[in-house]
Amino acid sequence: MGGNHSHKPPVFDENEEVNFDHFQILRAIGKGSFGKVCIVQKRDTKKMYAMKYMNKQKCIERDEVRNVFRELQIMQGLEHPFLVNLWYSFQDEEDMFMVVDLLLGGDLRYHLQQNVHFTEGAVKLYICELALALEYLQRHHIIHRDIKPDNILLDEHGHVHITDFNIATIVKGAEKASSMAGTKPYMAPEVFQVYVDGGPGYSYPVDWWSLGVTAYELLRGWRPYEIHSATPIDEVLNMFKVERVHYSSTWCKGMVALLKKLLTKDPESRLSSLGDVQSTPYLANMNWDAVFEKALTPGFVPNKGRLNCDPTFELEEMILESKPLHKKKKRLAKNRSKDGTKDSCPLNGHLQQCLETVRKEFIIFNREKLRRQQGQGGQLLDTEGRAGSQAQGKLQDGRNNNILAHACSRGCSS
């Protein structure tokens, strides 16, 4: 297909579905809760992306398929300058793939661990950029539920982008979410309350609480409450009752006032919309158009001369991984020639049924193709249209009630 001449990019048929062969794998850069991430280059356009890939069998065994599907359903309807946007999704026999914006600046957790000192100016711009992203998600009825430094990636100029929608949920109208979801140190009081006494549920303000915790941590180096994943829930709720958050005397009054409003325990009184943020005196002179256009220079610019991630990922993929990505083509060809006789799971019948369900239900997505079809010079259709209604029809508070949940709720145990 034109791939014989190395100086000429291969030409792929516009109508052909994008697949693994369309990308050149450059290097591994990360590992998520149930997937790995590598840098890839699309062979025809030479554009660089991050590619997340998730092993189907492992996802079935860990009952995580619905999380992957939820993330795909949500991300196909979104496009925003401060999100990590989805470009393609496809599958093969082994894996599910998501190809997204490549952001080489590393996540904020990495930089905290590298003892980067974030100035008030830097954090102020992060708050503004993230507020625009949260407002956009709110307009599309999405609660992210896992805003934290680990899920905020920097581009090479230092602008922030929210990633990881696998525990996000969609709420309609005045509906509330009611399941315990998130990362404990960043979860709002009302999420814990739901777990303890059923509570009234929770909504968008939980993301703004998480933004407050994140901003505080970036400025101070530690979080406002000493909460860890192992902290019992009753202890967490007691902390919210009796402990007072300490704000540094070196921070300007405007920043302290803003953080206090984000870290208000009552969601009804909490600052929880773009309008609320814009009306705070601290941000009164902010040029919001310039923020949206990424025209303001961030206070922290990641080091361009290095990859801002842990280098051990590359070694793990090349040496320790039993099914390395760069050998996939040969491996699949070998498996196909064996005609699928190799069974690695004792519950093979059930596993095969689950794999077949995953294959049928998987959402294939191609933003490039979508843009061509719309002929609008790049504006993705509103999620209120096709993508939103599809996602909303299938998702309610993170419980995906389609046949996949029933067919694969008891995957083979390893």
C-alpha positions as CSV (number, residue, x, y, z in Angstrom):
1,M,0.0,0.0,0.0
2,G,2.7,2.4,-0.8
3,G,4.8,1.4,2.2
4,N,7.7,0.0,0.1
5,H,9.4,3.4,-0.2
6,S,10.5,4.5,3.2
7,H,10.7,8.2,2.2
8,K,7.0,8.1,1.0
9,P,4.2,8.0,3.7
10,P,1.9,5.0,3.0
11,V,-1.5,5.9,1.5
12,F,-4.5,4.4,3.3
13,D,-7.9,4.2,1.8
14,E,-10.1,6.9,3.3
15,N,-13.0,4.4,3.8
16,E,-10.8,1.8,5.4
17,E,-11.2,1.6,9.2
18,V,-8.1,2.8,11.1
19,N,-6.2,-0.1,12.7
20,F,-3.0,-1.0,14.5
21,D,-1.0,-1.2,11.2
22,H,-1.7,2.5,10.5
23,F,0.6,3.5,13.4
24,Q,4.3,3.2,14.1
25,I,5.1,2.4,17.8
26,L,7.8,4.7,19.1
27,R,8.1,4.1,22.8
28,A,6.2,3.2,26.0
29,I,5.4,6.1,28.3
30,G,3.0,4.9,31.0
31,K,0.8,2.4,32.7
32,G,-2.8,3.1,33.9
33,S,-5.2,1.2,36.1
34,F,-6.0,-1.2,33.3
35,G,-4.0,-0.2,30.3
36,K,-0.7,0.9,29.0
37,V,0.3,3.9,27.0
38,C,2.8,4.5,24.2
39,I,3.8,7.2,21.8
40,V,2.8,6.4,18.2
41,Q,3.1,8.1,14.8
42,K,0.3,7.8,12.2
43,R,2.1,6.5,9.1
44,D,0.2,8.5,6.5
45,T,-0.1,11.9,8.2
46,K,3.1,11.6,10.4
47,K,1.1,13.1,13.3
48,M,2.1,11.9,16.8
49,Y,-0.4,10.6,19.3
50,A,-0.6,8.7,22.6
51,M,-2.1,5.3,22.2
52,K,-3.7,3.5,25.2
53,Y,-4.2,-0.2,24.8
54,M,-6.1,-2.6,27.0
55,N,-5.9,-6.3,26.9
56,K,-9.5,-7.7,26.4
57,Q,-9.0,-10.8,28.5
58,K,-7.6,-8.9,31.4
59,C,-10.4,-6.4,31.3
60,I,-13.0,-9.2,31.3
61,E,-11.3,-11.0,34.2
62,R,-11.2,-7.8,36.2
63,D,-14.7,-6.8,35.2
64,E,-13.4,-3.5,33.7
65,V,-14.9,-3.7,30.2
66,R,-17.8,-1.4,31.1
67,N,-15.3,1.3,32.3
68,V,-13.5,1.2,29.0
69,F,-16.8,1.4,27.1
70,R,-18.0,4.3,29.3
71,E,-14.8,6.2,28.6
72,L,-15.2,5.6,24.9
73,Q,-18.9,6.6,24.9
74,I,-18.1,9.9,26.7
75,M,-14.9,10.8,24.9
76,Q,-16.3,10.4,21.4
77,G,-18.7,13.3,22.0
78,L,-16.1,15.7,23.5
79,E,-13.6,18.1,22.1
80,H,-12.0,20.9,24.1
81,P,-8.6,22.7,24.3
82,F,-8.2,21.6,28.0
83,L,-9.2,18.0,27.6
84,V,-7.1,15.1,26.3
85,N,-9.2,14.4,23.2
86,L,-9.9,11.1,21.6
87,W,-8.9,10.7,17.9
88,Y,-9.4,7.0,17.1
89,S,-10.6,3.8,18.7
90,F,-10.3,0.3,17.2
91,Q,-9.7,-3.2,18.3
92,D,-8.0,-6.5,17.3
93,E,-8.3,-10.0,18.8
94,E,-6.2,-9.1,21.9
95,D,-6.6,-5.5,22.6
96,M,-8.8,-2.4,22.6
97,F,-7.1,0.8,21.5
98,M,-7.7,4.5,22.1
99,V,-5.6,7.0,20.3
100,V,-5.6,10.4,22.0
101,D,-3.8,13.8,22.0
102,L,-0.1,13.4,22.8
103,L,0.9,15.6,25.7
104,L,4.6,15.4,26.5
105,G,4.7,17.7,29.5
106,G,4.0,14.9,32.0
107,D,1.2,14.9,34.6
108,L,1.1,17.2,37.7
109,R,1.7,14.3,40.0
110,Y,5.0,13.6,38.3
111,H,6.1,17.2,38.7
112,L,5.0,17.3,42.4
113,Q,7.2,14.2,42.9
114,Q,10.1,16.0,41.2
115,N,9.6,18.8,43.8
116,V,8.6,21.4,41.3
117,H,7.5,24.6,43.1
118,F,4.3,25.9,41.6
119,T,3.9,29.6,42.0
120,E,0.5,31.3,42.7
121,G,0.6,32.7,39.2
122,A,1.0,29.2,37.7
123,V,-1.8,27.7,39.9
124,K,-4.1,30.7,39.1
125,L,-3.9,29.9,35.4
126,Y,-4.4,26.2,36.0
127,I,-7.6,27.0,38.0
128,C,-8.9,29.1,35.1
129,E,-8.1,26.6,32.4
130,L,-9.5,23.7,34.4
131,A,-12.6,25.8,35.2
132,L,-13.2,26.2,31.4
133,A,-12.9,22.4,31.0
134,L,-15.2,21.6,33.9
135,E,-17.8,24.1,32.7
136,Y,-17.7,22.4,29.3
137,L,-18.1,18.9,30.9
138,Q,-21.0,20.3,32.9
139,R,-22.7,21.6,29.8
140,H,-22.5,18.0,28.5
141,H,-23.9,16.6,31.7
142,I,-20.7,14.9,32.7
143,I,-19.2,14.6,36.2
144,H,-15.6,13.5,35.9
145,R,-15.3,12.2,39.5
146,D,-11.5,11.8,39.5
147,I,-9.9,15.3,39.2
148,K,-6.4,15.0,40.8
149,P,-2.8,15.9,39.8
150,D,-2.4,12.4,38.3
151,N,-5.2,13.1,35.7
152,I,-4.0,16.5,34.7
153,L,-1.4,16.4,31.8
154,L,0.7,19.3,30.6
155,D,1.4,20.1,27.0
156,E,4.9,21.2,26.0
157,H,4.0,24.8,26.7
158,G,2.6,24.1,30.2
159,H,-1.1,24.3,29.6
160,V,-3.3,21.7,31.5
161,H,-5.5,19.0,30.0
162,I,-7.9,16.7,31.9
163,T,-7.6,13.0,31.1
164,D,-9.0,9.6,32.3
165,F,-12.8,9.4,31.9
166,N,-13.2,5.8,33.0
167,I,-15.1,6.6,36.2
168,A,-16.9,9.6,34.8
169,T,-20.7,9.6,34.7
170,I,-23.5,11.3,32.9
171,V,-26.4,12.9,34.8
172,K,-29.6,14.3,33.2
173,G,-31.4,17.4,34.4
174,A,-31.7,17.4,38.2
175,E,-30.6,13.8,38.5
176,K,-27.9,13.0,41.1
177,A,-25.1,10.4,41.1
178,S,-25.2,7.9,43.9
179,S,-22.3,5.5,43.7
180,M,-19.0,5.7,45.6
181,A,-16.5,6.7,43.0
182,G,-13.2,8.6,42.9
183,T,-9.9,8.8,44.7
184,K,-10.4,9.2,48.5
185,P,-8.1,12.2,49.2
186,Y,-9.9,14.2,46.4
187,M,-13.5,13.1,47.0
188,A,-16.0,15.7,48.3
189,P,-17.8,15.2,51.6
190,E,-21.1,14.5,49.9
191,V,-19.7,11.4,48.1
192,F,-18.7,9.9,51.4
193,Q,-22.1,10.9,52.9
194,V,-23.9,8.9,50.2
195,Y,-22.0,5.8,51.2
196,V,-22.7,6.2,54.9
197,D,-26.4,7.1,54.9
198,G,-27.6,7.0,51.3
199,G,-27.6,10.8,51.4
200,P,-29.3,12.9,48.6
201,G,-26.6,12.0,46.1
202,Y,-24.1,14.4,44.5
203,S,-23.5,16.3,41.3
204,Y,-21.1,18.6,39.5
205,P,-19.8,20.4,42.7
206,V,-17.7,17.3,43.5
207,D,-15.4,18.1,40.6
208,W,-14.9,21.7,41.9
209,W,-14.0,20.3,45.4
210,S,-11.4,18.1,43.8
211,L,-10.1,21.2,41.9
212,G,-9.7,23.0,45.2
213,V,-7.8,20.0,46.8
214,T,-5.6,19.8,43.7
215,A,-4.8,23.6,43.6
216,Y,-4.0,23.5,47.4
217,E,-1.7,20.6,46.9
218,L,0.2,22.2,44.0
219,L,0.8,25.4,46.1
220,R,1.6,23.7,49.4
221,G,3.1,20.3,48.5
222,W,0.6,18.4,50.6
223,R,-3.2,18.2,50.7
224,P,-5.6,20.2,53.0
225,Y,-6.8,17.0,54.8
226,E,-4.6,14.0,55.8
227,I,-6.7,11.5,53.9
228,H,-5.3,8.3,52.3
229,S,-6.8,5.4,50.4
230,A,-6.8,3.3,53.6
231,T,-8.4,6.0,55.8
232,P,-11.8,4.6,57.1
233,I,-14.8,6.6,55.8
234,D,-16.2,7.5,59.3
235,E,-12.7,8.9,60.1
236,V,-12.8,11.0,56.8
237,L,-16.2,12.4,57.7
238,N,-15.0,13.2,61.2
239,M,-12.0,15.1,59.7
240,F,-14.4,17.2,57.7
241,K,-16.4,18.0,60.8
242,V,-13.6,18.9,63.3
243,E,-10.5,19.9,61.3
244,R,-9.9,23.4,60.0
245,V,-7.9,23.8,56.7
246,H,-4.7,25.8,57.2
247,Y,-3.9,28.3,54.5
248,S,-0.4,29.6,54.2
249,S,0.1,33.2,55.4
250,T,2.4,33.8,52.3
251,W,-0.5,33.3,49.9
252,C,-2.4,36.3,48.7
253,K,-5.8,37.0,50.2
254,G,-7.5,36.5,46.8
255,M,-6.1,33.0,46.4
256,V,-7.1,32.0,49.9
257,A,-10.6,33.3,49.4
258,L,-10.9,31.3,46.2
259,L,-9.6,28.1,47.7
260,K,-12.0,28.5,50.7
261,K,-14.9,28.8,48.3
262,L,-13.8,25.6,46.4
263,L,-13.3,23.7,49.7
264,T,-16.7,24.6,51.1
265,K,-18.2,21.4,52.6
266,D,-21.8,22.2,51.7
267,P,-22.1,21.6,47.9
268,E,-25.0,24.2,47.7
269,S,-22.7,26.9,49.0
270,R,-19.6,25.7,47.1
271,L,-18.2,27.6,44.2
272,S,-19.1,25.2,41.4
273,S,-19.5,26.9,38.0
274,L,-17.5,29.0,35.6
275,G,-19.7,32.0,36.5
276,D,-18.9,31.5,40.2
277,V,-15.2,31.4,39.5
278,Q,-15.3,34.4,37.1
279,S,-17.1,36.5,39.7
280,T,-14.5,36.1,42.4
281,P,-12.5,39.3,43.0
282,Y,-9.2,37.4,42.6
283,L,-10.1,36.7,38.9
284,A,-11.9,39.9,38.1
285,N,-9.3,41.1,35.7
286,M,-8.7,37.7,34.0
287,N,-8.9,37.8,30.2
288,W,-11.0,34.6,29.7
289,D,-10.8,34.7,25.9
290,A,-7.0,34.7,26.2
291,V,-7.2,31.8,28.6
292,F,-9.4,29.8,26.2
293,E,-7.0,30.6,23.3
294,K,-4.0,29.5,25.3
295,A,-2.6,32.9,24.8
296,L,-1.4,33.4,28.4
297,T,2.0,32.0,29.3
298,P,2.0,29.3,32.0
299,G,4.2,29.9,35.1
300,F,5.7,26.5,34.7
301,V,7.0,25.1,31.4
302,P,8.1,21.4,31.4
303,N,11.6,20.5,30.4
304,K,11.5,20.0,26.6
305,G,14.8,18.2,26.5
306,R,13.4,15.1,28.3
307,L,10.4,12.9,28.5
308,N,8.4,13.8,31.6
309,C,7.6,10.3,32.8
310,D,9.2,7.4,34.5
311,P,11.7,5.7,32.1
312,T,11.1,2.2,33.6
313,F,7.9,1.9,31.5
314,E,10.0,1.4,28.4
315,L,12.1,-1.3,30.0
316,E,9.1,-3.1,31.3
317,E,7.5,-3.2,27.9
318,M,10.6,-4.4,26.1
319,I,11.9,-6.9,28.7
320,L,9.2,-7.9,31.2
321,E,6.0,-7.8,29.0
322,S,5.0,-11.3,27.9
323,K,3.1,-10.0,24.9
324,P,5.1,-6.8,23.8
325,L,3.3,-4.5,21.4
326,H,6.1,-4.4,18.8
327,K,5.7,-8.1,18.2
328,K,1.9,-8.1,17.9
329,K,1.7,-8.5,14.2
330,K,3.8,-11.7,14.1
331,R,2.0,-13.1,17.2
332,L,-1.5,-12.5,15.8
333,A,-0.5,-14.1,12.5
334,K,0.8,-17.1,14.3
335,N,-2.4,-17.4,16.4
336,R,-4.6,-17.1,13.3
337,S,-2.6,-19.9,11.6
338,K,-3.2,-22.1,14.6
339,D,-6.9,-21.4,13.9
340,G,-7.6,-20.3,17.5
341,T,-6.9,-23.7,19.1
342,K,-4.7,-22.2,21.9
343,D,-6.9,-21.8,25.0
344,S,-5.4,-20.2,28.1
345,C,-8.4,-20.0,30.3
346,P,-10.2,-22.9,32.0
347,L,-13.6,-21.1,31.6
348,N,-13.0,-21.0,27.9
349,G,-16.6,-21.2,26.7
350,H,-17.6,-18.3,28.9
351,L,-14.5,-16.3,28.1
352,Q,-15.0,-16.8,24.3
353,Q,-18.6,-15.6,24.7
354,C,-17.4,-12.5,26.6
355,L,-14.7,-11.8,24.0
356,E,-17.3,-12.0,21.2
357,T,-19.6,-9.6,23.1
358,V,-16.8,-7.2,23.5
359,R,-16.0,-7.4,19.8
360,K,-19.6,-6.7,18.8
361,E,-20.2,-3.9,21.3
362,F,-16.9,-2.1,20.9
363,I,-17.3,1.5,19.7
364,I,-15.1,2.3,16.6
365,F,-14.3,6.0,16.3
366,N,-12.5,8.2,13.8
367,R,-12.5,11.9,14.5
368,E,-10.6,12.6,11.2
369,K,-13.3,10.8,9.2
370,L,-16.1,12.6,11.2
371,R,-14.6,16.0,10.4
372,R,-14.4,15.1,6.7
373,Q,-18.0,14.0,6.7
374,Q,-19.2,17.2,8.5
375,G,-17.0,19.4,6.2
376,Q,-17.0,22.1,8.9
377,G,-13.3,22.6,9.1
378,G,-12.9,20.7,12.3
379,Q,-15.8,21.4,14.7
380,L,-16.9,18.1,16.2
381,L,-20.7,17.7,16.4
382,D,-22.3,18.6,19.7
383,T,-22.6,15.8,22.1
384,E,-26.3,16.8,22.5
385,G,-26.6,15.2,19.1
386,R,-25.4,11.8,18.1
387,A,-22.7,11.0,20.6
388,G,-24.4,12.5,23.6
389,S,-27.8,10.8,23.2
390,Q,-26.1,7.5,22.5
391,A,-23.9,7.8,25.6
392,Q,-26.8,9.0,27.8
393,G,-29.0,6.3,26.6
394,K,-26.6,3.7,27.9
395,L,-25.1,5.2,31.0
396,Q,-26.7,6.1,34.3
397,D,-24.5,6.9,37.2
398,G,-21.7,4.7,35.9
399,R,-23.9,1.6,35.7
400,N,-23.9,0.4,32.1
401,N,-26.9,-1.8,31.8
402,N,-26.3,-3.2,28.3
403,I,-25.9,-6.9,27.5
404,L,-22.1,-6.6,28.1
405,A,-22.6,-6.1,31.8
406,H,-24.8,-9.2,32.1
407,A,-22.7,-11.4,29.8
408,C,-19.4,-10.6,31.3
409,S,-20.0,-9.8,35.0
410,R,-18.4,-13.1,35.9
411,G,-15.3,-13.3,33.8
412,C,-12.9,-16.2,34.2
413,S,-10.8,-15.8,37.3
414,S,-7.1,-16.0,37.0
